[in-house]
């Protein structure tokens, strides 16, 4: 069992092209190549901490797909269940630069991508159930009905097998037919998770509650064993039904780009809990990694190595 995976995730990776200067994307003269994707951000972060991570997806058999596959393999991620499909194309996105800490302009080119063609039949149940934990988000299930079914089925399989499942709502309203559909779809997935990590505004939208305590209770009543509500610069609130509390945010001198902060937070909490840290320390780790993530341009540059984590005493 020494070769068994710690964490598996299913999701779409995109090649991200980051503008070389602030301002509208169309005024950029050059772009820096990066990886992007909520699920792969978490996979990379966990792998850098030494956890054994598997990622399942589809990519086009194009230069962008080859780039993404090579980057994930370089991070030490098990990509044995990533299909390279010569009949499909890999998703891409363009991201602008900002200097004031606001959300950067982003232009997606993902409709009809290879990953959106994944089917529930692609799930290798033996491989999946060999892992200790599944991390899922609300992004991949939103890109197509078949991807939603993958999210629902993988979560149900893991819980039925007594494994743990974490879920980050990671709301993308533009991918849903309506706000009503998004609330219902995301909550249906969240109710199938053990650990749920909503942001405060996400939690308010999804539950109709206003306070971190009430948001957490909403999901605990539905069967979650832990809810951590992300509060941005203010830190986070956690509640597992027995222990509740607030963890302060980590000081940040300059916010460069907030994209990926929630993924970094998930890396900290998931890794901490799987390693047996007590709950407060796991959330503190999440807050620290999330703070690192907002101080860099790409989605993964702020994700620490195990050595950096240990140097920080986390």
TAHU-V320660 format. One record per pair of residues at least 24 apart in sequence whose C-alpha atoms are under 10 Angstrom apart, sorted by the first residue. I is the first residue (numbers start at 0). J is the second residue. D is the distance in Angstrom with one decimal. If there is no record, write none. Layout:
BEGIN
i = [I I]
j = [J J]
d = [D D]
END
This chain:
BEGIN
i = [0 1 2 2 2 3 3 3 3 3 3 3 3 4 4 4 4 4 4 4 4 4 4 4 4 4 5 5 5 5 5 5 5 5 5 5 5 5 5 5 6 6 6 6 6 6 6 6 6 6 6 6 6 6 6 6 6 6 6 6 6 7 7 7 7 7 7 7 7 7 7 7 7 7 7 7 7 7 7 7 7 7 8 8 8 8 8 8 8 8 8 8 8 8 8 8 8 8 8 8 9 9 9 9 9 9 9 9 9 9 9 9 9 9 9 9 9 9 9 9 9 9 9 9 10 10 10 10 10 10 10 10 10 10 10 10 10 10 10 10 10 10 10 10 10 10 11 11 11 11 11 11 11 11 11 11 11 11 11 11 11 11 11 11 11 11 11 11 11 12 12 12 12 12 12 12 12 12 12 12 12 12 12 12 12 12 12 12 12 13 13 13 13 13 13 13 13 13 13 13 13 13 13 13 13 14 14 14 14 14 14 14 14 14 14 14 15 15 15 15 15 15 15 15 15 15 15 15 16 16 16 16 16 16 16 16 17 17 17 17 17 17 17 17 18 18 18 18 18 18 19 19 19 20 20 20 20 21 21 21 21 21 21 21 22 22 22 22 22 22 23 23 23 23 23 23 23 24 24 24 24 24 24 24 24 25 25 26 27 27 30 30 30 31 31 31 32 32 32 32 33 33 33 33 33 33 33 33 33 34 34 34 34 34 34 34 34 34 34 34 35 35 35 35 35 35 35 35 35 36 36 36 36 36 36 36 37 37 37 37 37 37 37 37 37 37 37 37 37 38 38 38 38 38 38 38 38 39 39 39 39 39 39 40 40 40 40 40 40 40 40 40 40 40 40 41 41 41 41 41 41 41 41 41 41 41 41 41 41 41 42 42 42 42 42 42 42 42 43 43 43 43 43 43 43 43 43 43 43 43 44 44 44 44 44 44 44 44 44 44 44 44 44 44 44 44 45 45 45 45 45 45 45 45 45 45 45 45 46 46 46 46 46 46 46 46 46 46 47 47 47 47 47 47 47 47 47 48 48 48 48 48 48 48 48 48 48 48 49 49 49 49 50 50 50 50 50 50 51 51 51 51 51 52 52 52 52 52 52 53 53 53 53 53 53 53 53 53 54 54 54 54 54 55 55 55 55 55 55 55 55 55 55 56 56 56 56 56 56 56 56 56 56 56 56 57 57 57 57 57 57 57 57 57 57 57 57 57 57 57 58 58 58 58 58 58 58 58 58 58 58 58 58 58 58 59 59 59 59 59 59 59 59 59 59 59 60 60 60 60 60 60 60 61 61 61 61 61 62 62 63 63 63 63 64 64 64 64 64 65 79 80 80 80 80 81 81 82 82 82 82 83 83 84 84 84 85 86 87 87 87 87 87 87 88 88 88 89 89 89 90 90 94 94 95 96 96 96 97 97 97 97 98 98 98 98 99 99 99 99 100 100 100 100 100 100 100 101 101 101 101 101 102 102 102 102 103 103 103 103 109 110 110 110 111 111 112 114 114 114 114 115 115 115 115 115 115 115 115 115 116 116 116 116 116 117 117 117 117 117 118 118 118 118 118 118 118 119 119 119 119 119 119 119 119 119 120 120 121 122 122 122 123 124 124 124 127 127 127 128 128 128 128 128 128 128 128 129 129 129 130 130 130 131 131 131 131 131 131 131 132 132 132 132 132 132 132 132 132 133 133 133 133 133 133 133 133 133 134 134 134 134 134 134 134 134 134 134 135 135 135 135 135 135 135 135 135 135 136 136 136 136 136 136 136 136 136 136 136 136 137 137 137 137 137 137 137 137 137 137 137 137 138 138 138 138 138 138 138 138 139 139 139 140 140 140 140 141 141 141 141 141 141 141 141 141 141 142 142 142 142 143 143 147 147 147 148 150 150 151 151 151 151 151 151 152 152 153 154 154 154 154 154 154 155 155 155 157 157 158 158 158 162 163 163 163 163 163 164 164 164 164 164 164 164 164 165 165 165 165 165 165 165 165 165 165 165 165 165 166 166 166 166 166 166 166 166 166 166 167 167 167 167 167 167 167 167 167 167 167 168 168 168 168 168 168 168 168 169 169 169 169 169 169 170 170 170 170 170 178 178 179 181 182 186 186 189 189 189 189 190 190 190 190 190 190 191 191 191 192 192 192 192 192 192 192 193 193 193 193 193 193 193 193 194 194 194 194 194 194 194 194 194 194 194 195 195 195 195 195 195 195 195 196 196 196 196 196 196 196 196 196 196 196 196 196 197 197 197 197 197 197 198 198 198 198 198 198 198 199 199 199 199 199 199 199 200 200 200 201 201 202 202 210 211 211 211 211 211 212 212 212 212 212 214 215 215 215 216 225 227 227 227 227 229 229 229 229 229 229 229 230 231 231 231 231 231 231 232 232 232 233 234 234 234 234 234 234 234 235 235 235 235 235 236 236 237 237 237 238 238 239 242 242 243 243 244 244 245 245 245 246 246 246 246 246 246 246 247 247 247 247 248 248 248 248 248 248 249 249 249 249 249 249 249 249 250 250 250 251 251 251 251 251 252 252 253 253 253 254 254 254 254 254 254 254 255 255 255 255 255 255 256 256 256 256 256 256 256 257 257 257 257 257 257 257 257 257 257 258 258 258 258 258 258 258 258 259 259 259 259 259 259 259 259 259 259 259 259 260 260 260 260 260 260 260 260 260 260 260 260 260 260 261 261 261 261 261 261 261 262 262 262 262 262 262 263 263 263 263 263 263 263 263 263 263 263 263 264 264 264 264 264 264 265 266 266 267 267 267 267 271 276 280 281 283 284 284 284 284 285 287 287 288]
j = [129 51 51 129 130 51 52 53 126 128 129 130 131 50 51 52 53 76 77 126 127 128 129 130 131 132 45 46 49 50 51 52 53 129 130 131 132 133 270 273 41 42 45 46 50 51 52 53 54 127 129 130 131 132 133 134 163 164 269 270 273 38 42 51 52 53 54 55 76 77 126 127 128 129 130 131 132 133 134 135 153 164 37 38 39 41 42 52 53 54 55 56 127 132 133 134 135 136 150 153 38 39 42 53 54 55 56 57 80 81 114 117 122 127 133 134 135 136 139 140 146 149 150 153 36 37 38 39 54 55 56 57 114 115 117 134 135 136 137 138 139 140 142 146 149 150 35 36 37 38 39 54 55 56 57 58 89 90 109 112 113 114 115 117 138 139 140 142 146 36 37 38 39 40 54 56 57 58 64 67 68 71 89 90 91 109 113 114 139 37 39 58 63 64 66 67 89 90 91 92 107 108 109 112 114 62 63 64 66 67 89 90 91 92 93 108 63 67 90 91 92 93 94 105 106 107 297 298 91 92 93 94 95 105 106 297 92 93 94 95 96 105 296 297 93 94 95 96 97 296 94 95 96 95 96 97 98 95 96 97 98 99 103 104 95 96 97 98 103 104 94 95 96 97 103 104 105 93 94 95 96 103 104 105 106 93 95 95 95 96 93 94 95 93 94 297 63 66 93 297 66 67 70 92 296 297 298 299 300 63 66 67 68 70 71 91 92 297 298 299 67 90 91 92 258 259 297 298 299 90 138 139 259 262 298 299 135 136 137 138 139 167 169 258 259 261 262 263 298 134 135 136 137 138 139 167 262 67 71 76 262 298 299 71 259 260 261 262 263 265 266 298 299 300 302 134 135 136 259 261 262 263 264 265 266 267 269 298 299 302 71 74 75 76 77 134 262 266 70 71 72 73 74 75 76 263 266 299 302 303 74 262 263 264 265 266 267 270 288 299 300 301 302 303 304 305 74 76 263 265 266 267 269 270 302 303 304 305 71 74 75 76 77 266 270 302 304 305 74 75 76 266 302 303 304 305 306 266 267 270 302 303 304 305 306 307 308 309 75 270 304 305 75 76 270 273 274 305 75 76 77 130 131 76 77 78 130 132 133 77 78 79 80 81 126 127 130 133 78 79 80 81 127 79 80 81 82 114 117 121 122 123 127 80 81 82 83 113 114 115 116 117 118 121 122 81 82 83 84 87 88 89 112 113 114 115 116 117 118 121 82 83 84 85 86 87 88 89 90 112 113 114 115 116 117 83 84 85 86 87 88 89 90 112 113 114 84 85 86 87 88 89 113 85 86 87 88 89 88 89 88 89 90 91 88 89 90 91 113 89 126 121 122 123 126 114 121 113 114 117 121 113 114 113 114 116 113 113 111 112 113 114 115 116 112 113 114 113 114 115 114 115 296 297 296 255 256 296 254 255 256 296 253 254 255 256 253 254 255 256 253 254 255 256 257 293 294 254 255 256 257 258 255 256 257 258 255 256 257 258 142 142 143 174 142 143 142 139 142 143 146 139 140 141 142 143 144 145 146 147 142 143 144 145 146 143 145 146 148 149 143 144 145 146 147 148 149 145 146 147 148 149 150 151 152 153 145 149 149 149 152 153 153 153 156 157 153 156 157 153 156 157 158 159 160 161 162 157 160 162 157 162 163 157 160 161 162 163 164 273 157 158 161 162 163 164 165 269 273 157 158 162 163 164 165 166 192 269 163 164 165 166 167 192 194 265 266 269 164 165 166 167 168 169 188 189 192 195 165 166 167 168 169 170 185 188 189 195 196 262 166 167 168 169 170 171 181 184 185 186 188 189 167 168 169 170 171 172 174 185 169 171 174 174 184 185 188 170 171 172 173 174 175 176 181 184 185 171 173 174 175 174 175 184 185 188 188 188 191 184 187 188 189 191 192 188 191 191 188 189 190 191 192 193 188 191 192 191 192 191 192 193 193 192 193 194 224 273 189 191 192 193 194 195 223 269 189 191 192 193 194 195 196 223 225 226 265 268 269 190 191 192 193 194 195 196 197 226 265 192 194 195 196 197 198 201 227 261 262 265 195 196 197 198 201 202 205 261 196 197 198 201 261 262 197 198 201 204 205 204 205 205 205 206 218 221 218 221 222 223 218 219 220 221 222 223 221 222 223 218 221 222 223 224 225 226 218 219 222 223 224 225 226 239 218 219 222 223 224 225 226 227 239 268 269 219 223 224 225 226 227 228 265 225 226 227 228 229 235 236 237 261 262 264 265 268 226 227 228 229 230 261 227 228 229 230 231 235 261 227 228 229 230 231 235 236 228 229 230 228 229 228 229 236 235 236 237 238 245 236 237 238 243 244 238 239 240 243 240 278 265 268 278 282 261 264 265 282 285 286 289 286 257 260 261 286 289 290 286 289 290 286 282 283 285 286 287 289 290 264 282 283 285 286 279 282 278 279 282 278 279 278 278 279 278 279 278 279 279 282 283 279 280 282 283 284 285 286 282 283 286 287 283 285 286 287 289 290 283 284 286 287 288 289 290 291 287 290 291 287 290 291 293 294 290 294 293 294 295 290 291 292 293 294 295 296 292 293 294 295 296 297 292 293 294 295 296 297 298 289 290 291 292 293 294 295 296 297 298 289 292 293 295 296 297 298 299 289 291 292 293 295 296 297 298 299 300 301 302 285 286 287 288 289 290 291 292 293 294 298 299 301 302 285 286 288 289 290 292 293 288 289 292 298 299 302 287 288 289 290 291 292 293 298 299 301 302 303 288 289 290 291 292 302 289 302 303 302 303 308 313 313 313 313 313 313 308 311 312 313 313 311 313 313]
d = [8.9 10.0 8.2 9.6 9.8 7.6 9.3 9.9 9.0 9.8 6.1 6.1 8.1 7.9 4.9 5.7 6.7 9.9 8.6 8.8 8.8 9.4 6.7 4.7 6.7 8.4 9.3 9.7 9.8 6.1 5.1 5.9 8.2 8.7 5.3 4.9 6.1 8.5 9.4 8.2 9.9 8.0 8.3 9.3 7.5 6.5 4.9 6.3 8.6 9.0 9.5 5.8 6.0 4.7 5.5 6.9 9.6 9.4 9.2 9.4 9.3 9.5 7.9 8.7 5.7 4.6 5.7 7.8 9.6 9.0 9.0 6.9 9.3 9.4 6.5 8.2 6.5 5.0 6.4 8.8 9.9 9.8 10.0 6.3 7.7 8.5 7.1 8.0 6.5 5.1 6.5 8.9 9.0 8.8 5.8 5.3 6.2 9.0 9.5 9.3 6.8 8.4 9.7 8.6 5.8 4.8 6.0 9.6 9.5 9.5 9.7 9.9 9.3 10.0 8.7 8.0 7.0 8.9 7.7 9.5 9.2 8.2 7.7 8.7 7.4 7.7 5.5 7.0 7.5 6.7 5.8 8.5 7.3 9.2 9.4 9.9 8.1 8.4 9.9 8.0 5.3 8.3 9.9 8.6 9.6 9.0 8.6 6.0 8.0 7.2 7.6 9.6 8.7 6.3 7.4 8.2 9.1 8.0 9.3 8.9 8.5 5.4 7.7 9.6 8.5 6.2 9.8 9.1 9.7 4.7 8.0 7.8 6.3 8.8 9.9 7.9 8.6 7.9 8.7 7.2 9.0 9.6 8.2 7.2 8.5 9.9 9.9 7.9 9.6 9.7 9.3 9.0 8.2 8.3 10.0 7.5 6.8 4.9 4.9 6.8 9.2 9.0 8.0 9.5 9.4 9.9 6.2 7.9 8.0 6.7 7.7 6.6 4.7 6.4 8.6 9.8 9.6 9.9 8.9 5.8 4.9 5.8 7.0 9.7 9.8 9.1 8.7 9.4 7.7 6.3 4.8 6.1 8.6 9.8 9.9 9.6 8.5 6.0 4.8 5.9 7.2 9.3 8.2 7.7 7.4 6.2 5.0 6.0 9.7 10.0 9.7 8.0 7.3 7.5 5.9 8.2 9.6 6.5 4.4 5.2 6.9 10.0 9.1 9.9 6.8 6.5 6.9 9.2 9.2 8.8 9.5 6.6 8.2 9.4 9.4 7.5 9.9 7.5 7.0 5.2 8.1 9.6 7.3 8.2 8.5 9.9 8.9 9.5 8.1 9.3 8.4 8.9 9.2 9.7 9.7 9.4 9.9 9.5 9.6 9.3 9.4 8.7 9.3 9.8 9.8 6.8 8.0 8.6 9.6 9.8 8.7 6.6 9.9 7.8 8.9 9.2 9.6 8.1 7.5 7.9 9.0 9.7 8.6 8.3 9.8 8.8 8.3 6.5 8.2 10.0 8.6 8.9 8.8 9.4 8.4 9.9 9.0 7.2 9.0 7.1 8.3 9.2 8.0 9.6 7.3 8.8 6.3 9.6 8.9 7.6 6.9 6.8 9.6 8.3 8.0 9.5 7.8 10.0 8.1 9.5 9.1 9.9 9.4 9.9 7.3 9.9 9.8 6.2 7.6 9.7 8.6 6.8 6.2 10.0 8.6 8.2 9.6 10.0 9.0 9.3 5.5 6.7 8.9 6.9 5.6 9.3 9.4 9.9 8.8 9.0 8.6 9.0 9.6 7.3 9.7 8.7 9.3 8.0 9.4 7.2 9.7 9.7 6.3 8.2 7.3 9.7 8.8 7.5 7.9 9.8 9.0 8.4 7.0 9.8 9.1 5.8 8.4 9.2 9.3 7.4 9.6 9.0 5.4 7.1 8.0 9.9 9.7 9.3 9.3 9.3 5.8 8.2 8.3 6.6 8.8 9.2 9.1 9.5 9.6 6.5 6.4 6.5 9.6 9.5 9.8 10.0 8.7 9.4 6.9 8.0 9.4 9.9 7.6 6.7 5.0 6.5 9.5 9.0 9.5 7.9 9.0 7.2 5.3 4.5 8.2 9.2 8.0 9.9 8.9 9.5 8.1 6.7 9.4 9.3 7.8 9.3 9.4 9.8 8.0 7.1 7.8 9.1 10.0 5.3 6.1 9.0 8.7 9.6 9.8 4.4 6.2 7.9 8.0 9.5 9.1 8.8 8.6 9.6 5.6 8.0 6.8 7.1 10.0 7.7 4.8 5.0 8.0 9.6 9.6 8.8 8.3 9.3 9.5 6.7 4.7 6.4 8.8 8.5 5.9 9.1 9.5 7.1 9.9 8.9 9.8 5.4 4.6 5.9 6.9 8.9 9.4 8.3 8.7 5.4 4.6 8.0 7.7 6.6 10.0 9.6 6.2 4.9 6.1 8.6 9.9 7.4 6.8 5.3 8.1 8.0 5.2 6.1 9.6 9.7 9.8 5.4 4.9 5.7 7.1 4.9 4.3 4.7 8.4 7.9 5.7 8.4 5.3 4.6 7.7 7.3 7.2 7.9 9.3 7.3 9.6 8.6 6.8 7.1 9.6 8.7 8.5 6.2 8.2 8.0 7.9 5.6 8.5 9.8 9.4 9.4 9.9 8.6 8.7 8.1 8.9 9.6 9.8 9.0 9.1 9.2 9.3 8.4 9.8 7.0 9.6 9.9 9.2 8.3 8.3 6.5 5.0 8.8 9.8 8.6 5.5 5.5 8.8 5.8 7.6 9.8 7.9 9.3 9.8 9.4 9.8 8.6 8.1 7.8 9.7 7.1 7.3 9.2 9.2 8.2 6.4 8.4 8.7 7.4 7.3 8.9 7.7 4.9 5.4 5.9 7.1 8.5 9.3 8.5 8.3 7.3 7.6 9.9 9.4 6.9 6.7 7.5 9.5 7.1 8.4 8.3 8.6 7.8 9.2 9.7 8.9 8.9 9.3 8.6 8.8 9.4 8.4 8.2 9.1 9.5 6.2 5.9 8.9 7.7 6.5 9.9 9.6 8.0 9.8 7.5 7.8 9.0 6.8 6.4 9.9 8.1 9.9 9.4 5.6 6.7 9.5 7.9 6.8 6.9 7.6 9.2 6.4 5.0 8.8 9.5 7.5 8.7 9.9 8.6 8.6 7.5 8.8 7.7 9.7 8.3 8.0 9.2 7.8 8.5 7.7 9.2 7.6 6.3 9.7 9.8 7.2 9.5 7.9 9.6 9.9 9.5 8.8 8.0 9.6 8.7 9.9 9.2 5.8 6.9 9.0 8.6 7.6 9.4 9.7 5.9 5.0 5.7 7.8 9.0 8.4 7.1 9.3 7.9 6.5 4.8 6.4 8.6 9.3 9.9 8.7 5.8 4.9 6.0 8.1 9.2 9.3 8.9 9.7 8.5 7.5 6.2 4.9 6.6 8.6 9.8 9.1 9.5 8.8 9.8 8.2 5.3 4.6 5.5 6.1 8.7 9.0 8.9 9.1 9.7 9.5 9.5 7.6 6.4 4.6 5.3 6.1 7.7 9.3 8.8 6.3 9.5 8.0 8.8 8.9 7.6 6.2 6.8 6.5 9.7 8.3 9.5 9.7 9.9 9.8 9.5 8.9 8.7 9.1 8.9 7.7 8.9 9.3 5.8 6.4 9.7 8.3 8.5 8.7 9.5 9.8 6.1 8.1 8.6 9.3 8.6 9.6 8.9 10.0 7.6 9.9 9.9 8.4 6.2 9.6 7.7 9.9 9.7 9.7 9.9 8.0 9.5 10.0 6.4 6.9 9.6 9.4 6.6 8.5 9.7 9.5 7.7 7.8 8.2 9.2 7.7 6.1 7.9 9.8 9.5 9.7 8.0 5.1 5.3 6.4 8.7 9.8 9.6 8.7 9.2 5.7 5.9 4.5 5.8 7.8 9.6 9.2 9.7 8.6 9.7 7.6 9.4 8.7 6.0 7.8 6.2 4.9 6.3 8.4 9.7 8.9 9.5 8.6 6.0 4.9 6.0 8.6 10.0 9.8 8.1 8.2 7.7 7.8 7.0 5.8 8.2 7.5 8.8 9.2 10.0 8.8 7.4 8.1 7.9 8.0 8.8 9.2 9.4 7.0 9.9 9.6 9.1 9.4 9.4 8.5 8.2 8.9 9.8 7.8 8.9 9.5 8.2 7.0 9.0 9.5 6.0 6.7 6.9 8.8 8.0 7.9 9.5 9.7 8.0 6.2 8.4 9.2 10.0 9.6 9.1 7.4 4.6 5.1 6.4 8.4 9.9 9.5 9.5 9.8 6.1 6.1 4.7 5.7 7.7 8.9 9.6 8.8 9.4 7.2 8.5 6.4 4.8 6.3 8.2 9.6 8.6 6.0 4.9 5.7 6.9 9.7 10.0 9.3 8.5 9.8 8.8 7.4 9.3 7.9 6.8 5.2 6.2 9.2 8.9 8.4 5.5 4.4 6.3 7.7 8.8 8.0 9.6 5.9 5.8 5.7 8.2 8.9 9.5 9.4 9.0 8.6 9.2 9.4 7.6 9.2 9.9 8.6 6.4 8.4 9.3 9.6 7.6 8.3 7.8 8.7 9.3 10.0 8.5 9.1 9.7 8.1 9.4 9.6 9.0 10.0 7.9 7.9 8.4 10.0 9.7 9.6 8.5 9.8 9.5 9.5 8.8 8.9 8.7 8.7 8.8 8.9 9.5 8.0 9.4 9.0 8.4 9.2 6.1 9.1 9.4 9.3 9.8 7.5 8.5 9.0 7.3 9.6 8.6 8.2 7.9 7.7 9.1 9.9 8.7 8.4 9.1 9.3 8.9 9.8 7.8 8.4 9.1 9.6 7.2 9.0 7.0 6.3 9.9 9.8 7.8 9.7 7.9 7.8 9.7 8.3 9.7 6.0 7.5 9.0 7.6 8.8 10.0 6.5 5.9 9.1 8.6 6.1 8.8 9.0 7.5 9.7 9.9 6.5 8.0 8.3 7.5 9.9 8.2 8.2 6.3 9.4 8.8 9.4 9.1 5.5 5.2 8.0 9.6 8.9 5.8 4.9 5.7 6.2 9.4 7.8 5.0 6.4 6.3 5.7 7.7 8.5 8.9 9.0 9.9 7.1 4.6 7.9 8.6 8.8 9.5 8.7 9.9 7.8 7.0 9.5 8.7 7.9 6.3 9.7 7.8 9.9 6.3 7.4 9.7 9.8 8.0 4.9 7.3 9.8 9.1 9.5 9.4 9.0 9.9 7.7 4.5 6.9 7.9 5.1 5.9 9.4 7.9 9.4 9.0 9.6 8.8 9.2 9.2 6.3 9.5 8.6 9.6 9.0 7.5 8.7 8.6 9.1 9.4 8.6 5.3 4.7 8.3 8.1 6.4 9.3 8.7 8.2 8.1 6.5 9.2 5.8 4.6 8.3 9.6 8.7 9.7 8.3 8.5 9.8 9.5 9.8 9.7 9.3 8.9 9.6 7.7 8.5 8.0 8.5 9.5 9.4 6.0 9.7 9.1 8.7 10.0]
END
